[in-house]
Amino acid sequence: MTTIGSLPNLEVLKLHDDAFEGSEWNPIEGEFLRLKALFIWSCELVWWGAEDIHFPNLEVLSLKFVGKLNEIPSSIGDITTLNSIWVRLCGASVKNSARRILKENTKQWK
């Protein structure tokens, strides 16, 4: 992902099927600085070690058919530009983490 993450004008990233080597993704700080939309679909991703500093301009996160993912990292909710999280056909833990992020952000925005 380092090569893709270092593209200076990357705003939309769609990761499908075999986009990941292995079941973990640990983004590196300084990558994906301009990324606004991240789509992760039909991947074998289990653990995602992301923090708000990894995607500082993210506006949209979409997860679909990511049944093995254990959760959306809670610090994703700290991204001030994040407008929406779309979860479709994922496990209950992913849905619950999305709800938790929404609930925590609703309290912060009041």
MODELLER restraints for C-alpha pairs under 7 A, 6 or more apart:
rsr = mdl.restraints
at = mdl.atoms
rsr.add(forms.Gaussian(group=physical.xy_distance, feature=features.Distance(at['CA:5:A'], at['CA:31:A']), mean=4.54, stdev=0.5))
rsr.add(forms.Gaussian(group=physical.xy_distance, feature=features.Distance(at['CA:5:A'], at['CA:32:A']), mean=4.84, stdev=0.5))
rsr.add(forms.Gaussian(group=physical.xy_distance, feature=features.Distance(at['CA:6:A'], at['CA:31:A']), mean=5.20, stdev=0.5))
rsr.add(forms.Gaussian(group=physical.xy_distance, feature=features.Distance(at['CA:6:A'], at['CA:32:A']), mean=6.57, stdev=0.5))
rsr.add(forms.Gaussian(group=physical.xy_distance, feature=features.Distance(at['CA:9:A'], at['CA:34:A']), mean=6.38, stdev=0.5))
rsr.add(forms.Gaussian(group=physical.xy_distance, feature=features.Distance(at['CA:10:A'], at['CA:32:A']), mean=6.99, stdev=0.5))
rsr.add(forms.Gaussian(group=physical.xy_distance, feature=features.Distance(at['CA:10:A'], at['CA:34:A']), mean=6.11, stdev=0.5))
rsr.add(forms.Gaussian(group=physical.xy_distance, feature=features.Distance(at['CA:10:A'], at['CA:35:A']), mean=5.72, stdev=0.5))
rsr.add(forms.Gaussian(group=physical.xy_distance, feature=features.Distance(at['CA:11:A'], at['CA:34:A']), mean=5.51, stdev=0.5))
rsr.add(forms.Gaussian(group=physical.xy_distance, feature=features.Distance(at['CA:11:A'], at['CA:35:A']), mean=3.97, stdev=0.5))
rsr.add(forms.Gaussian(group=physical.xy_distance, feature=features.Distance(at['CA:11:A'], at['CA:36:A']), mean=4.99, stdev=0.5))
rsr.add(forms.Gaussian(group=physical.xy_distance, feature=features.Distance(at['CA:11:A'], at['CA:37:A']), mean=6.39, stdev=0.5))
rsr.add(forms.Gaussian(group=physical.xy_distance, feature=features.Distance(at['CA:12:A'], at['CA:35:A']), mean=5.88, stdev=0.5))
rsr.add(forms.Gaussian(group=physical.xy_distance, feature=features.Distance(at['CA:12:A'], at['CA:36:A']), mean=5.98, stdev=0.5))
rsr.add(forms.Gaussian(group=physical.xy_distance, feature=features.Distance(at['CA:12:A'], at['CA:37:A']), mean=4.76, stdev=0.5))
rsr.add(forms.Gaussian(group=physical.xy_distance, feature=features.Distance(at['CA:12:A'], at['CA:38:A']), mean=6.06, stdev=0.5))
rsr.add(forms.Gaussian(group=physical.xy_distance, feature=features.Distance(at['CA:13:A'], at['CA:37:A']), mean=6.34, stdev=0.5))
rsr.add(forms.Gaussian(group=physical.xy_distance, feature=features.Distance(at['CA:13:A'], at['CA:38:A']), mean=5.04, stdev=0.5))
rsr.add(forms.Gaussian(group=physical.xy_distance, feature=features.Distance(at['CA:13:A'], at['CA:39:A']), mean=6.19, stdev=0.5))
rsr.add(forms.Gaussian(group=physical.xy_distance, feature=features.Distance(at['CA:14:A'], at['CA:38:A']), mean=6.07, stdev=0.5))
rsr.add(forms.Gaussian(group=physical.xy_distance, feature=features.Distance(at['CA:14:A'], at['CA:39:A']), mean=4.62, stdev=0.5))
rsr.add(forms.Gaussian(group=physical.xy_distance, feature=features.Distance(at['CA:14:A'], at['CA:40:A']), mean=6.12, stdev=0.5))
rsr.add(forms.Gaussian(group=physical.xy_distance, feature=features.Distance(at['CA:15:A'], at['CA:39:A']), mean=5.99, stdev=0.5))
rsr.add(forms.Gaussian(group=physical.xy_distance, feature=features.Distance(at['CA:15:A'], at['CA:40:A']), mean=4.84, stdev=0.5))
rsr.add(forms.Gaussian(group=physical.xy_distance, feature=features.Distance(at['CA:15:A'], at['CA:41:A']), mean=6.23, stdev=0.5))
rsr.add(forms.Gaussian(group=physical.xy_distance, feature=features.Distance(at['CA:16:A'], at['CA:40:A']), mean=6.11, stdev=0.5))
rsr.add(forms.Gaussian(group=physical.xy_distance, feature=features.Distance(at['CA:16:A'], at['CA:41:A']), mean=4.93, stdev=0.5))
rsr.add(forms.Gaussian(group=physical.xy_distance, feature=features.Distance(at['CA:16:A'], at['CA:42:A']), mean=5.65, stdev=0.5))
rsr.add(forms.Gaussian(group=physical.xy_distance, feature=features.Distance(at['CA:16:A'], at['CA:43:A']), mean=5.92, stdev=0.5))
rsr.add(forms.Gaussian(group=physical.xy_distance, feature=features.Distance(at['CA:17:A'], at['CA:41:A']), mean=6.80, stdev=0.5))
rsr.add(forms.Gaussian(group=physical.xy_distance, feature=features.Distance(at['CA:17:A'], at['CA:42:A']), mean=5.04, stdev=0.5))
rsr.add(forms.Gaussian(group=physical.xy_distance, feature=features.Distance(at['CA:17:A'], at['CA:43:A']), mean=4.74, stdev=0.5))
rsr.add(forms.Gaussian(group=physical.xy_distance, feature=features.Distance(at['CA:18:A'], at['CA:43:A']), mean=6.38, stdev=0.5))
rsr.add(forms.Gaussian(group=physical.xy_distance, feature=features.Distance(at['CA:23:A'], at['CA:44:A']), mean=5.91, stdev=0.5))
rsr.add(forms.Gaussian(group=physical.xy_distance, feature=features.Distance(at['CA:23:A'], at['CA:45:A']), mean=4.53, stdev=0.5))
rsr.add(forms.Gaussian(group=physical.xy_distance, feature=features.Distance(at['CA:23:A'], at['CA:46:A']), mean=5.11, stdev=0.5))
rsr.add(forms.Gaussian(group=physical.xy_distance, feature=features.Distance(at['CA:23:A'], at['CA:47:A']), mean=6.45, stdev=0.5))
rsr.add(forms.Gaussian(group=physical.xy_distance, feature=features.Distance(at['CA:24:A'], at['CA:45:A']), mean=5.89, stdev=0.5))
rsr.add(forms.Gaussian(group=physical.xy_distance, feature=features.Distance(at['CA:24:A'], at['CA:46:A']), mean=5.99, stdev=0.5))
rsr.add(forms.Gaussian(group=physical.xy_distance, feature=features.Distance(at['CA:24:A'], at['CA:47:A']), mean=4.79, stdev=0.5))
rsr.add(forms.Gaussian(group=physical.xy_distance, feature=features.Distance(at['CA:24:A'], at['CA:48:A']), mean=5.80, stdev=0.5))
rsr.add(forms.Gaussian(group=physical.xy_distance, feature=features.Distance(at['CA:25:A'], at['CA:47:A']), mean=6.52, stdev=0.5))
rsr.add(forms.Gaussian(group=physical.xy_distance, feature=features.Distance(at['CA:25:A'], at['CA:48:A']), mean=4.96, stdev=0.5))
rsr.add(forms.Gaussian(group=physical.xy_distance, feature=features.Distance(at['CA:25:A'], at['CA:49:A']), mean=6.10, stdev=0.5))
rsr.add(forms.Gaussian(group=physical.xy_distance, feature=features.Distance(at['CA:26:A'], at['CA:48:A']), mean=6.20, stdev=0.5))
rsr.add(forms.Gaussian(group=physical.xy_distance, feature=features.Distance(at['CA:26:A'], at['CA:49:A']), mean=4.75, stdev=0.5))
rsr.add(forms.Gaussian(group=physical.xy_distance, feature=features.Distance(at['CA:26:A'], at['CA:50:A']), mean=6.19, stdev=0.5))
rsr.add(forms.Gaussian(group=physical.xy_distance, feature=features.Distance(at['CA:27:A'], at['CA:49:A']), mean=6.93, stdev=0.5))
rsr.add(forms.Gaussian(group=physical.xy_distance, feature=features.Distance(at['CA:27:A'], at['CA:50:A']), mean=6.07, stdev=0.5))
rsr.add(forms.Gaussian(group=physical.xy_distance, feature=features.Distance(at['CA:27:A'], at['CA:54:A']), mean=6.33, stdev=0.5))
rsr.add(forms.Gaussian(group=physical.xy_distance, feature=features.Distance(at['CA:28:A'], at['CA:54:A']), mean=6.56, stdev=0.5))
rsr.add(forms.Gaussian(group=physical.xy_distance, feature=features.Distance(at['CA:29:A'], at['CA:53:A']), mean=6.45, stdev=0.5))
rsr.add(forms.Gaussian(group=physical.xy_distance, feature=features.Distance(at['CA:29:A'], at['CA:54:A']), mean=5.18, stdev=0.5))
rsr.add(forms.Gaussian(group=physical.xy_distance, feature=features.Distance(at['CA:30:A'], at['CA:54:A']), mean=6.76, stdev=0.5))
rsr.add(forms.Gaussian(group=physical.xy_distance, feature=features.Distance(at['CA:31:A'], at['CA:54:A']), mean=6.57, stdev=0.5))
rsr.add(forms.Gaussian(group=physical.xy_distance, feature=features.Distance(at['CA:32:A'], at['CA:54:A']), mean=6.63, stdev=0.5))
rsr.add(forms.Gaussian(group=physical.xy_distance, feature=features.Distance(at['CA:32:A'], at['CA:55:A']), mean=5.83, stdev=0.5))
rsr.add(forms.Gaussian(group=physical.xy_distance, feature=features.Distance(at['CA:33:A'], at['CA:55:A']), mean=6.02, stdev=0.5))
rsr.add(forms.Gaussian(group=physical.xy_distance, feature=features.Distance(at['CA:33:A'], at['CA:56:A']), mean=6.12, stdev=0.5))
rsr.add(forms.Gaussian(group=physical.xy_distance, feature=features.Distance(at['CA:33:A'], at['CA:57:A']), mean=6.67, stdev=0.5))
rsr.add(forms.Gaussian(group=physical.xy_distance, feature=features.Distance(at['CA:34:A'], at['CA:57:A']), mean=5.78, stdev=0.5))
rsr.add(forms.Gaussian(group=physical.xy_distance, feature=features.Distance(at['CA:35:A'], at['CA:55:A']), mean=6.48, stdev=0.5))
rsr.add(forms.Gaussian(group=physical.xy_distance, feature=features.Distance(at['CA:35:A'], at['CA:57:A']), mean=5.94, stdev=0.5))
rsr.add(forms.Gaussian(group=physical.xy_distance, feature=features.Distance(at['CA:35:A'], at['CA:58:A']), mean=5.62, stdev=0.5))
rsr.add(forms.Gaussian(group=physical.xy_distance, feature=features.Distance(at['CA:36:A'], at['CA:57:A']), mean=5.54, stdev=0.5))
rsr.add(forms.Gaussian(group=physical.xy_distance, feature=features.Distance(at['CA:36:A'], at['CA:58:A']), mean=4.08, stdev=0.5))
rsr.add(forms.Gaussian(group=physical.xy_distance, feature=features.Distance(at['CA:36:A'], at['CA:59:A']), mean=5.00, stdev=0.5))
rsr.add(forms.Gaussian(group=physical.xy_distance, feature=features.Distance(at['CA:36:A'], at['CA:60:A']), mean=6.41, stdev=0.5))
rsr.add(forms.Gaussian(group=physical.xy_distance, feature=features.Distance(at['CA:37:A'], at['CA:58:A']), mean=5.87, stdev=0.5))
rsr.add(forms.Gaussian(group=physical.xy_distance, feature=features.Distance(at['CA:37:A'], at['CA:59:A']), mean=5.90, stdev=0.5))
rsr.add(forms.Gaussian(group=physical.xy_distance, feature=features.Distance(at['CA:37:A'], at['CA:60:A']), mean=4.68, stdev=0.5))
rsr.add(forms.Gaussian(group=physical.xy_distance, feature=features.Distance(at['CA:37:A'], at['CA:61:A']), mean=6.02, stdev=0.5))
rsr.add(forms.Gaussian(group=physical.xy_distance, feature=features.Distance(at['CA:38:A'], at['CA:60:A']), mean=6.31, stdev=0.5))
rsr.add(forms.Gaussian(group=physical.xy_distance, feature=features.Distance(at['CA:38:A'], at['CA:61:A']), mean=5.03, stdev=0.5))
rsr.add(forms.Gaussian(group=physical.xy_distance, feature=features.Distance(at['CA:38:A'], at['CA:62:A']), mean=6.24, stdev=0.5))
rsr.add(forms.Gaussian(group=physical.xy_distance, feature=features.Distance(at['CA:39:A'], at['CA:61:A']), mean=6.08, stdev=0.5))
rsr.add(forms.Gaussian(group=physical.xy_distance, feature=features.Distance(at['CA:39:A'], at['CA:62:A']), mean=4.69, stdev=0.5))
rsr.add(forms.Gaussian(group=physical.xy_distance, feature=features.Distance(at['CA:39:A'], at['CA:63:A']), mean=6.08, stdev=0.5))
rsr.add(forms.Gaussian(group=physical.xy_distance, feature=features.Distance(at['CA:40:A'], at['CA:62:A']), mean=6.20, stdev=0.5))
rsr.add(forms.Gaussian(group=physical.xy_distance, feature=features.Distance(at['CA:40:A'], at['CA:63:A']), mean=4.99, stdev=0.5))
rsr.add(forms.Gaussian(group=physical.xy_distance, feature=features.Distance(at['CA:40:A'], at['CA:64:A']), mean=6.48, stdev=0.5))
rsr.add(forms.Gaussian(group=physical.xy_distance, feature=features.Distance(at['CA:41:A'], at['CA:63:A']), mean=5.76, stdev=0.5))
rsr.add(forms.Gaussian(group=physical.xy_distance, feature=features.Distance(at['CA:41:A'], at['CA:64:A']), mean=4.64, stdev=0.5))
rsr.add(forms.Gaussian(group=physical.xy_distance, feature=features.Distance(at['CA:41:A'], at['CA:65:A']), mean=5.62, stdev=0.5))
rsr.add(forms.Gaussian(group=physical.xy_distance, feature=features.Distance(at['CA:41:A'], at['CA:66:A']), mean=6.18, stdev=0.5))
rsr.add(forms.Gaussian(group=physical.xy_distance, feature=features.Distance(at['CA:42:A'], at['CA:64:A']), mean=6.34, stdev=0.5))
rsr.add(forms.Gaussian(group=physical.xy_distance, feature=features.Distance(at['CA:42:A'], at['CA:65:A']), mean=4.64, stdev=0.5))
rsr.add(forms.Gaussian(group=physical.xy_distance, feature=features.Distance(at['CA:42:A'], at['CA:66:A']), mean=5.43, stdev=0.5))
rsr.add(forms.Gaussian(group=physical.xy_distance, feature=features.Distance(at['CA:43:A'], at['CA:66:A']), mean=5.56, stdev=0.5))
rsr.add(forms.Gaussian(group=physical.xy_distance, feature=features.Distance(at['CA:44:A'], at['CA:66:A']), mean=6.61, stdev=0.5))
rsr.add(forms.Gaussian(group=physical.xy_distance, feature=features.Distance(at['CA:44:A'], at['CA:68:A']), mean=6.26, stdev=0.5))
rsr.add(forms.Gaussian(group=physical.xy_distance, feature=features.Distance(at['CA:45:A'], at['CA:66:A']), mean=6.79, stdev=0.5))
rsr.add(forms.Gaussian(group=physical.xy_distance, feature=features.Distance(at['CA:45:A'], at['CA:68:A']), mean=6.25, stdev=0.5))
rsr.add(forms.Gaussian(group=physical.xy_distance, feature=features.Distance(at['CA:45:A'], at['CA:69:A']), mean=5.45, stdev=0.5))
rsr.add(forms.Gaussian(group=physical.xy_distance, feature=features.Distance(at['CA:46:A'], at['CA:68:A']), mean=5.04, stdev=0.5))
rsr.add(forms.Gaussian(group=physical.xy_distance, feature=features.Distance(at['CA:46:A'], at['CA:69:A']), mean=3.94, stdev=0.5))
rsr.add(forms.Gaussian(group=physical.xy_distance, feature=features.Distance(at['CA:46:A'], at['CA:70:A']), mean=5.71, stdev=0.5))
rsr.add(forms.Gaussian(group=physical.xy_distance, feature=features.Distance(at['CA:47:A'], at['CA:69:A']), mean=5.93, stdev=0.5))
rsr.add(forms.Gaussian(group=physical.xy_distance, feature=features.Distance(at['CA:47:A'], at['CA:70:A']), mean=6.13, stdev=0.5))
rsr.add(forms.Gaussian(group=physical.xy_distance, feature=features.Distance(at['CA:48:A'], at['CA:73:A']), mean=6.83, stdev=0.5))
rsr.add(forms.Gaussian(group=physical.xy_distance, feature=features.Distance(at['CA:49:A'], at['CA:73:A']), mean=6.81, stdev=0.5))
rsr.add(forms.Gaussian(group=physical.xy_distance, feature=features.Distance(at['CA:50:A'], at['CA:73:A']), mean=6.13, stdev=0.5))
rsr.add(forms.Gaussian(group=physical.xy_distance, feature=features.Distance(at['CA:51:A'], at['CA:73:A']), mean=6.91, stdev=0.5))
rsr.add(forms.Gaussian(group=physical.xy_distance, feature=features.Distance(at['CA:51:A'], at['CA:75:A']), mean=5.08, stdev=0.5))
rsr.add(forms.Gaussian(group=physical.xy_distance, feature=features.Distance(at['CA:51:A'], at['CA:76:A']), mean=5.75, stdev=0.5))
rsr.add(forms.Gaussian(group=physical.xy_distance, feature=features.Distance(at['CA:52:A'], at['CA:75:A']), mean=5.47, stdev=0.5))
rsr.add(forms.Gaussian(group=physical.xy_distance, feature=features.Distance(at['CA:52:A'], at['CA:76:A']), mean=5.10, stdev=0.5))
rsr.add(forms.Gaussian(group=physical.xy_distance, feature=features.Distance(at['CA:52:A'], at['CA:78:A']), mean=5.78, stdev=0.5))
rsr.add(forms.Gaussian(group=physical.xy_distance, feature=features.Distance(at['CA:52:A'], at['CA:79:A']), mean=5.15, stdev=0.5))
rsr.add(forms.Gaussian(group=physical.xy_distance, feature=features.Distance(at['CA:56:A'], at['CA:79:A']), mean=6.09, stdev=0.5))
rsr.add(forms.Gaussian(group=physical.xy_distance, feature=features.Distance(at['CA:57:A'], at['CA:81:A']), mean=5.69, stdev=0.5))
rsr.add(forms.Gaussian(group=physical.xy_distance, feature=features.Distance(at['CA:58:A'], at['CA:79:A']), mean=7.00, stdev=0.5))
rsr.add(forms.Gaussian(group=physical.xy_distance, feature=features.Distance(at['CA:58:A'], at['CA:81:A']), mean=5.95, stdev=0.5))
rsr.add(forms.Gaussian(group=physical.xy_distance, feature=features.Distance(at['CA:58:A'], at['CA:82:A']), mean=5.51, stdev=0.5))
rsr.add(forms.Gaussian(group=physical.xy_distance, feature=features.Distance(at['CA:59:A'], at['CA:81:A']), mean=5.28, stdev=0.5))
rsr.add(forms.Gaussian(group=physical.xy_distance, feature=features.Distance(at['CA:59:A'], at['CA:82:A']), mean=3.99, stdev=0.5))
rsr.add(forms.Gaussian(group=physical.xy_distance, feature=features.Distance(at['CA:59:A'], at['CA:83:A']), mean=5.09, stdev=0.5))
rsr.add(forms.Gaussian(group=physical.xy_distance, feature=features.Distance(at['CA:59:A'], at['CA:84:A']), mean=6.63, stdev=0.5))
rsr.add(forms.Gaussian(group=physical.xy_distance, feature=features.Distance(at['CA:60:A'], at['CA:82:A']), mean=6.09, stdev=0.5))
rsr.add(forms.Gaussian(group=physical.xy_distance, feature=features.Distance(at['CA:60:A'], at['CA:83:A']), mean=6.03, stdev=0.5))
rsr.add(forms.Gaussian(group=physical.xy_distance, feature=features.Distance(at['CA:60:A'], at['CA:84:A']), mean=5.10, stdev=0.5))
rsr.add(forms.Gaussian(group=physical.xy_distance, feature=features.Distance(at['CA:60:A'], at['CA:85:A']), mean=6.02, stdev=0.5))
rsr.add(forms.Gaussian(group=physical.xy_distance, feature=features.Distance(at['CA:61:A'], at['CA:84:A']), mean=6.41, stdev=0.5))
rsr.add(forms.Gaussian(group=physical.xy_distance, feature=features.Distance(at['CA:61:A'], at['CA:85:A']), mean=4.79, stdev=0.5))
rsr.add(forms.Gaussian(group=physical.xy_distance, feature=features.Distance(at['CA:61:A'], at['CA:86:A']), mean=6.14, stdev=0.5))
rsr.add(forms.Gaussian(group=physical.xy_distance, feature=features.Distance(at['CA:62:A'], at['CA:85:A']), mean=5.82, stdev=0.5))
rsr.add(forms.Gaussian(group=physical.xy_distance, feature=features.Distance(at['CA:62:A'], at['CA:86:A']), mean=4.50, stdev=0.5))
rsr.add(forms.Gaussian(group=physical.xy_distance, feature=features.Distance(at['CA:62:A'], at['CA:87:A']), mean=6.04, stdev=0.5))
rsr.add(forms.Gaussian(group=physical.xy_distance, feature=features.Distance(at['CA:63:A'], at['CA:86:A']), mean=6.05, stdev=0.5))
rsr.add(forms.Gaussian(group=physical.xy_distance, feature=features.Distance(at['CA:63:A'], at['CA:87:A']), mean=4.91, stdev=0.5))
rsr.add(forms.Gaussian(group=physical.xy_distance, feature=features.Distance(at['CA:63:A'], at['CA:88:A']), mean=6.24, stdev=0.5))
rsr.add(forms.Gaussian(group=physical.xy_distance, feature=features.Distance(at['CA:64:A'], at['CA:87:A']), mean=5.94, stdev=0.5))
rsr.add(forms.Gaussian(group=physical.xy_distance, feature=features.Distance(at['CA:64:A'], at['CA:88:A']), mean=4.63, stdev=0.5))
rsr.add(forms.Gaussian(group=physical.xy_distance, feature=features.Distance(at['CA:64:A'], at['CA:89:A']), mean=5.66, stdev=0.5))
rsr.add(forms.Gaussian(group=physical.xy_distance, feature=features.Distance(at['CA:64:A'], at['CA:90:A']), mean=6.20, stdev=0.5))
rsr.add(forms.Gaussian(group=physical.xy_distance, feature=features.Distance(at['CA:65:A'], at['CA:88:A']), mean=6.60, stdev=0.5))
rsr.add(forms.Gaussian(group=physical.xy_distance, feature=features.Distance(at['CA:65:A'], at['CA:89:A']), mean=5.04, stdev=0.5))
rsr.add(forms.Gaussian(group=physical.xy_distance, feature=features.Distance(at['CA:65:A'], at['CA:90:A']), mean=5.37, stdev=0.5))
rsr.add(forms.Gaussian(group=physical.xy_distance, feature=features.Distance(at['CA:66:A'], at['CA:90:A']), mean=5.20, stdev=0.5))
rsr.add(forms.Gaussian(group=physical.xy_distance, feature=features.Distance(at['CA:67:A'], at['CA:90:A']), mean=4.59, stdev=0.5))
rsr.add(forms.Gaussian(group=physical.xy_distance, feature=features.Distance(at['CA:67:A'], at['CA:91:A']), mean=5.04, stdev=0.5))
rsr.add(forms.Gaussian(group=physical.xy_distance, feature=features.Distance(at['CA:69:A'], at['CA:94:A']), mean=6.80, stdev=0.5))
rsr.add(forms.Gaussian(group=physical.xy_distance, feature=features.Distance(at['CA:70:A'], at['CA:93:A']), mean=6.03, stdev=0.5))
rsr.add(forms.Gaussian(group=physical.xy_distance, feature=features.Distance(at['CA:70:A'], at['CA:94:A']), mean=6.27, stdev=0.5))
rsr.add(forms.Gaussian(group=physical.xy_distance, feature=features.Distance(at['CA:71:A'], at['CA:93:A']), mean=5.58, stdev=0.5))
rsr.add(forms.Gaussian(group=physical.xy_distance, feature=features.Distance(at['CA:71:A'], at['CA:94:A']), mean=4.40, stdev=0.5))
rsr.add(forms.Gaussian(group=physical.xy_distance, feature=features.Distance(at['CA:71:A'], at['CA:97:A']), mean=5.77, stdev=0.5))
rsr.add(forms.Gaussian(group=physical.xy_distance, feature=features.Distance(at['CA:72:A'], at['CA:94:A']), mean=5.87, stdev=0.5))
rsr.add(forms.Gaussian(group=physical.xy_distance, feature=features.Distance(at['CA:72:A'], at['CA:97:A']), mean=5.70, stdev=0.5))
rsr.add(forms.Gaussian(group=physical.xy_distance, feature=features.Distance(at['CA:72:A'], at['CA:98:A']), mean=6.58, stdev=0.5))
rsr.add(forms.Gaussian(group=physical.xy_distance, feature=features.Distance(at['CA:74:A'], at['CA:101:A']), mean=6.29, stdev=0.5))
rsr.add(forms.Gaussian(group=physical.xy_distance, feature=features.Distance(at['CA:77:A'], at['CA:101:A']), mean=5.28, stdev=0.5))
rsr.add(forms.Gaussian(group=physical.xy_distance, feature=features.Distance(at['CA:77:A'], at['CA:105:A']), mean=6.62, stdev=0.5))
rsr.add(forms.Gaussian(group=physical.xy_distance, feature=features.Distance(at['CA:85:A'], at['CA:98:A']), mean=6.97, stdev=0.5))
rsr.add(forms.Gaussian(group=physical.xy_distance, feature=features.Distance(at['CA:87:A'], at['CA:95:A']), mean=6.57, stdev=0.5))
